[in-house]
Amino acid sequence: MNQKIKELLDRIRQIEDEIELEMERRRAELHIDFEKKRVRFEREVLEQQRRFKMGLFKYLRRAKLRHVVSAPIIYSVLFPMLLIDLFVTVYQYICFPLYGIPRVRRKDYFVYDRAYLGYLNIIEKINCGYCSYGNGLISYIREIVGRTEQYWCPIKHARRVLHAHPYYDGFVDYGDAEIYRQELKRLRAELAALDQAEQEKKTENSENDTKEN
């Protein structure tokens, strides 16, 4: 990879880490306590949230007709999502061990913590759960497909790709035939070491948090 591009990518990742740290501080300000995979708000915050909760009858009475009419269409997408979820999961469980690629952990991509928000009624919580599943599924599939592409075809396109997966920036430049064969082996080795790299990053973040506290 071009050294200048590598330096820029490293700066981007550093900025992303800083953004995540700032978001963690913001969550701490809201008195959120992550414990045993459940979010528990302090009593004062919960009481404040419940004052903004809209009752179910009032929520249904105020519902716009276009929202009611489109609801069955929105939720009908659940069935193809469940189907592709099944097929992609089976694919990675069978093929990734054959390729030497670590499996993608579902729990890293599916988050359902909005159910603990006191200002949401049951319908809003169901809607939030549905959106969480849909977006989590896209991220989960994107990671699986990204790893697959790095293994089989790590070549950048001639045109710009919007919102490419995180592995794309490390691919070989389009048309660089000489480097492709050399880089293919290295990029596959990077995939095989993903679990170790992620564990080292978690350890580093944990040590940084300990130092700050």
C-alpha positions in Angstrom: 0.0 0.0 0.0 1.2 3.5 -0.7 2.9 4.9 2.4 1.0 8.3 2.2 -2.4 6.5 2.0 -1.4 4.2 4.9 -0.5 7.3 7.1 -3.9 8.9 6.2 -5.8 5.7 7.0 -4.0 5.5 10.4 -5.0 9.0 11.2 -8.6 8.2 10.3 -8.6 5.2 12.6 -7.2 7.3 15.3 -9.9 9.9 14.9 -12.5 7.1 14.9 -11.1 5.8 18.2 -11.2 9.3 19.7 -14.9 9.7 18.6 -15.8 6.4 20.3 -14.0 7.6 23.5 -16.0 10.8 23.4 -19.2 8.9 22.9 -18.3 6.8 25.9 -17.9 9.9 28.0 -21.2 11.2 26.9 -22.9 7.9 27.9 -21.2 8.2 31.3 -22.7 11.7 31.6 -26.2 10.2 31.1 -25.5 7.9 34.0 -25.7 4.7 32.0 -24.3 1.6 33.6 -23.5 -1.4 31.3 -23.8 -4.4 33.5 -24.2 -8.1 32.5 -25.2 -7.1 28.9 -28.1 -5.0 30.3 -28.4 -1.3 30.5 -29.5 0.0 33.8 -30.4 3.7 34.2 -30.2 5.4 37.5 -33.6 6.0 39.1 -33.6 9.8 38.5 -33.0 9.4 34.8 -35.7 6.7 34.5 -38.2 8.9 36.2 -37.4 11.8 34.0 -37.7 9.6 30.8 -41.1 8.2 31.9 -42.5 11.7 32.0 -42.0 11.9 28.2 -43.5 8.5 27.5 -46.6 8.6 25.2 -49.3 6.1 26.1 -50.2 3.4 23.7 -53.8 4.6 23.0 -52.6 8.2 22.5 -49.8 7.0 20.2 -52.2 4.9 18.0 -54.7 7.8 17.9 -52.1 10.2 16.6 -50.6 7.7 14.1 -50.6 9.1 10.5 -52.5 7.0 8.0 -49.5 6.6 5.7 -47.6 5.1 8.6 -50.4 2.6 9.4 -50.8 1.6 5.7 -47.1 1.1 5.2 -46.5 -0.9 8.4 -47.3 -4.3 6.8 -44.9 -3.6 4.0 -42.1 -2.6 6.3 -42.5 -5.7 8.4 -42.8 -8.0 5.5 -39.1 -7.4 4.8 -38.4 -9.3 8.0 -38.8 -12.7 6.2 -36.2 -12.2 3.5 -33.9 -10.7 6.2 -34.2 -13.8 8.3 -33.6 -16.0 5.2 -30.4 -14.2 4.2 -29.3 -14.2 7.8 -29.6 -17.9 7.9 -27.8 -18.5 4.6 -24.9 -16.1 5.3 -24.4 -17.5 8.8 -24.3 -21.1 7.4 -21.9 -20.0 4.7 -19.4 -18.5 7.1 -19.6 -21.5 9.5 -18.8 -23.9 6.7 -16.5 -21.9 4.5 -14.5 -19.6 6.8 -12.7 -22.5 8.7 -11.8 -23.9 5.2 -10.2 -20.6 4.3 -8.6 -20.0 7.7 -10.7 -16.9 8.3 -12.0 -16.3 11.8 -15.8 -16.3 12.0 -17.6 -13.1 12.5 -19.2 -12.9 16.0 -22.9 -11.9 15.8 -22.9 -10.3 19.2 -20.6 -7.6 18.0 -23.2 -6.4 15.5 -26.6 -6.8 17.0 -27.5 -4.4 19.8 -30.9 -4.2 21.4 -30.4 -1.7 24.3 -33.2 0.7 23.3 -35.7 -1.6 24.9 -34.6 -0.2 28.3 -35.5 3.4 27.4 -38.3 4.5 29.7 -39.8 7.1 27.3 -40.7 4.5 24.6 -44.0 2.6 24.6 -44.3 -1.0 23.5 -44.8 -0.3 19.8 -41.9 2.1 19.7 -39.7 -0.5 21.3 -40.8 -3.1 18.8 -40.0 -0.7 16.0 -36.6 0.1 17.5 -35.9 -3.7 17.9 -36.7 -4.2 14.2 -34.5 -1.4 13.1 -31.7 -2.7 15.3 -32.0 -6.1 13.8 -32.0 -4.8 10.2 -29.0 -2.5 10.6 -27.2 -5.1 12.7 -27.8 -7.7 10.0 -26.4 -5.4 7.2 -23.3 -4.7 9.3 -22.9 -8.4 10.1 -23.2 -9.4 6.4 -21.0 -6.6 5.3 -18.2 -7.9 7.6 -18.6 -11.4 6.3 -18.6 -10.3 2.7 -15.7 -7.9 3.3 -13.6 -10.7 4.7 -14.6 -13.0 1.8 -13.6 -10.3 -0.7 -10.2 -9.8 0.9 -9.6 -13.5 0.6 -10.7 -14.0 -3.0 -10.4 -10.6 -4.8 -8.6 -7.9 -2.8 -8.5 -5.4 -5.8 -9.8 -1.9 -5.7 -12.2 -0.8 -8.4 -11.3 1.8 -11.0 -14.2 4.0 -9.8 -14.7 5.3 -6.3 -16.8 3.0 -4.0 -19.0 4.8 -1.5 -19.1 3.5 2.0 -16.7 0.6 1.3 -16.1 -2.0 4.0 -13.1 -1.4 6.3 -10.9 -3.9 4.5 -11.3 -2.2 1.1 -8.7 0.5 1.7 -6.0 -2.1 2.1 -6.7 -3.8 -1.3 -4.3 -3.7 -4.2 -4.7 -0.8 -6.6 -6.7 -1.4 -9.8 -4.5 -2.6 -12.6 -1.3 -3.2 -10.5 -0.6 -6.7 -11.8 2.9 -7.0 -10.4 1.9 -6.3 -6.8 -1.3 -8.3 -6.8 0.2 -11.8 -6.4 2.6 -10.7 -3.7 -0.1 -8.9 -1.7 -2.7 -11.6 -2.0 -0.8 -13.9 0.3 -0.2 -11.2 2.8 -3.8 -10.0 2.9 -5.0 -13.6 3.4 -2.5 -13.9 6.3 -4.0 -10.7 7.8 -7.4 -12.3 7.8 -6.1 -15.4 9.6 -4.7 -13.1 12.4 -7.9 -11.0 12.8 -8.9 -12.6 16.2 -5.5 -11.9 17.7 -5.4 -8.3 16.4 -8.9 -7.6 17.8 -7.9 -9.1 21.1 -4.8 -6.9 21.3 -6.9 -3.8 20.5 -9.4 -4.6 23.2 -6.6 -5.1 25.7 -5.0 -1.8 24.7 -8.4 0.0 25.1 -8.9 -1.6 28.4 -5.5 -0.4 29.6 -6.2 3.1 28.4 -9.5 3.2 30.3 -7.7 2.0 33.4 -5.1 4.8 33.1 -7.8 7.5 32.6 -9.7 6.3 35.7 
